[in-house]
């Protein structure tokens, strides 16, 4: 796999991990720094910029609600579409590395 493929795989895996973290934080949601702390064991060199890019992507896809304005930190919460994807009740379009359900 070349660098472009590795970068894509990393982004898609990060999106799934963010969604899983937000699912665990339901019903309140959580901040980007708490998400980073939860994902660091899987992606040790993860940056807050990467998290923001992928949270923005998930928000554009209509899967999370983002609050970027109340403080310097971003705060995210899964919406009903995101919950359905995490709970495998709907199909997941490409762009998120959701594992197959067993």
Secondary structure, 3 states (H helix, E strand, C coil): CCHHHHHHHHHHHHHHHHHHHHHHCCCCCEEHHHHHHHHCCCCCCCCHHHHHHHHHHHHHCCCEEEECCCCCCCEEEECHHHHHHHCCCCCCCCCCCCCCCC
